[in-house]
Amino acid sequence: MEIELIEGDITTQHVDVIVNAANSSLLGGGGVDGAIHRKGGPDILAETRMLRASKYGRGLPVGQAVATTAGRLPARWVVHTVGPVHSTGEDRSELLRACYENSLRVADELGATSVAFPLISAGIYGWPVDDAVRQALTVLRVAEPINIQKTTLILYGSDTATTARRVAATL
């Protein structure tokens, strides 16, 4: 599977699956989650409301992933995953890696061949960018999906992109 790191806006990616760094409510929020809901339109919200009414009444647990339509986004599906909030007192790396693993699994089950990821938990959830990149690439480099041929890590902002490229070069 090819892995690419690019600076950009995840909502403009022409891929089969865009991964959403969602909050557990699945109903939109700030950052990546808000941008995806705003640009994707009401169809995404309608499907996430159905998921909340049926299977995820208490919200999507951290590390799990679920798919919806992509609405007006230039993708076929959105895979929503909830990243962990960074903690200096507790190692939550396994939960962060589970976000990538489970999102890949769901995308692969959909038959997707291309997936764009944000840098999960590196925004409002406070995960240090260098370690967030390390955790993402740890999963993406060993994954062996059946259908997925290309994954792209979409890096928001030049500082994040610079850090990500530096970390990737050391792995």
FIFIPA-7106 format. One line per 3 residues: number of its first residue (from 1); their letters; for each residue y, z, x negated of C-alpha. Coordinates in Angstrom, 1 decimal, padded with zeros to 4 digits. Layout:
BEGIN
NUM	a	Y/Z/X | ...
This chain:
BEGIN
1	mei	000.0/000.0/000.0 | 003.4/-001.0/-001.4 | 006.1/001.7/-001.5
4	eli	009.8/000.9/-001.7 | 012.8/003.2/-002.0 | 016.0/001.9/-000.6
7	egd	019.4/003.2/000.3 | 020.3/002.5/003.9 | 020.3/003.3/007.6
10	itt	016.8/003.8/009.1 | 018.0/002.6/012.5 | 018.5/-001.0/011.1
13	qhv	015.1/-001.4/009.5 | 013.0/-004.3/010.7 | 009.5/-002.7/010.5
16	dvi	006.7/-001.9/012.9 | 007.4/001.8/012.8 | 010.4/003.9/012.2
19	vna	009.6/007.6/011.6 | 012.0/010.0/013.2 | 012.7/013.4/011.5
22	ans	012.8/015.0/015.0 | 013.4/018.5/016.2 | 010.6/020.1/018.1
25	sll	012.2/019.4/021.5 | 011.7/015.6/021.0 | 014.9/015.2/023.0
28	ggg	017.3/014.1/020.3 | 019.6/016.1/018.1 | 021.7/015.5/015.0
31	gvd	021.1/013.5/011.8 | 018.3/011.0/011.8 | 017.0/012.2/015.2
34	gai	020.4/011.7/016.9 | 020.9/008.3/015.3 | 017.5/007.1/016.5
37	hrk	018.0/008.3/020.0 | 021.6/006.9/020.2 | 020.7/003.4/018.8
40	ggp	017.3/003.2/020.4 | 018.6/003.9/023.9 | 017.3/005.7/027.0
43	dil	013.7/004.4/026.8 | 012.9/006.6/023.8 | 014.3/009.7/025.6
46	aet	012.3/008.8/028.8 | 009.1/008.7/026.8 | 009.8/011.9/024.9
49	rml	010.6/013.6/028.2 | 007.2/012.5/029.5 | 005.5/013.9/026.3
52	ras	007.3/017.2/026.9 | 006.2/017.3/030.5 | 002.6/016.6/029.7
55	kyg	001.2/017.4/026.2 | 004.1/019.1/024.4 | 005.6/021.5/026.9
58	rgl	006.5/023.9/024.1 | 007.7/021.1/021.8 | 006.0/019.2/019.0
61	pvg	004.7/021.5/016.3 | 005.9/021.2/012.7 | 003.9/018.7/010.7
64	qav	002.4/016.8/013.7 | 003.4/013.3/014.8 | 003.5/011.4/018.1
67	att	004.6/007.8/018.9 | 007.0/006.4/021.5 | 008.6/003.0/022.1
70	agr	011.5/002.1/019.8 | 013.7/001.0/022.6 | 016.6/-001.1/021.3
73	lpa	015.7/-000.5/017.6 | 014.4/-003.4/015.5 | 011.0/-001.8/015.3
76	rwv	008.0/-001.7/017.7 | 007.5/002.1/017.7 | 009.1/005.3/016.7
79	vht	006.8/008.0/015.3 | 008.4/011.4/015.7 | 007.5/014.2/013.4
82	vgp	009.0/017.7/012.9 | 009.7/018.7/009.4 | 009.7/022.3/008.2
85	vhs	012.9/024.2/007.4 | 013.1/024.9/003.7 | 012.4/028.4/002.6
88	tge	012.8/030.0/-000.8 | 010.5/032.8/000.3 | 007.6/030.8/001.6
91	drs	006.0/027.6/000.3 | 006.1/025.1/003.2 | 005.2/022.0/001.1
94	ell	001.9/021.5/002.9 | 003.7/021.3/006.2 | 006.2/018.7/004.8
97	rac	003.3/016.6/003.4 | 001.6/016.8/006.8 | 004.6/015.1/008.3
100	yen	004.0/012.1/006.1 | 000.2/012.2/006.5 | 000.2/012.5/010.3
103	slr	003.0/009.9/010.7 | 001.0/007.4/008.6 | -002.2/008.2/010.6
106	vad	-000.4/007.6/014.0 | 001.3/004.4/012.7 | -002.1/003.2/011.4
109	elg	-003.7/003.9/014.7 | -001.0/001.8/016.4 | -001.9/-001.1/014.1
112	ats	001.4/-001.0/012.3 | 001.6/-002.8/009.0 | 005.1/-001.6/007.9
115	vaf	006.6/001.9/008.2 | 010.1/003.2/007.3 | 010.5/006.9/006.6
118	pli	013.6/009.0/006.3 | 013.5/011.8/003.7 | 012.1/014.4/006.1
121	sag	013.6/017.9/006.0 | 016.2/017.0/003.3 | 019.1/017.1/005.7
124	iyg	020.0/020.0/008.0 | 016.6/021.6/007.3 | 017.8/022.2/003.7
127	wpv	014.9/020.8/001.6 | 016.1/020.0/-001.9 | 016.2/016.2/-002.3
130	dda	014.3/016.1/-005.5 | 011.4/018.1/-004.1 | 011.5/016.2/-000.8
133	vrq	011.1/012.9/-002.6 | 008.3/014.4/-004.7 | 006.4/015.6/-001.6
136	alt	006.9/012.3/000.2 | 005.7/010.2/-002.8 | 002.7/012.6/-003.4
139	vlr	001.4/011.6/000.1 | 002.4/007.9/000.1 | 001.0/007.2/-003.3
142	vae	-002.5/008.4/-002.4 | -002.7/007.3/001.3 | -005.2/004.7/002.1
145	pin	-004.4/003.4/005.6 | -006.4/000.6/007.2 | -003.5/-001.5/008.5
148	iqk	-000.3/-000.4/006.8 | 000.7/-002.6/003.9 | 004.2/-001.4/003.2
151	ttl	006.1/001.9/003.4 | 009.8/002.2/002.8 | 011.5/005.5/002.1
154	ily	015.0/005.0/003.5 | 017.5/007.1/001.5 | 020.8/008.0/003.2
157	gsd	023.7/008.0/000.7 | 024.1/007.0/-002.9 | 023.5/010.5/-004.3
160	tat	020.2/010.8/-002.4 | 019.2/007.3/-003.6 | 020.0/008.1/-007.2
163	tar	018.1/011.3/-007.1 | 015.1/009.7/-005.4 | 014.9/006.9/-008.0
166	rva	015.1/009.4/-010.8 | 012.3/011.5/-009.4 | 010.1/008.4/-008.6
169	atl	010.5/007.3/-012.2 | 009.0/010.6/-013.5 | 005.9/010.6/-011.2
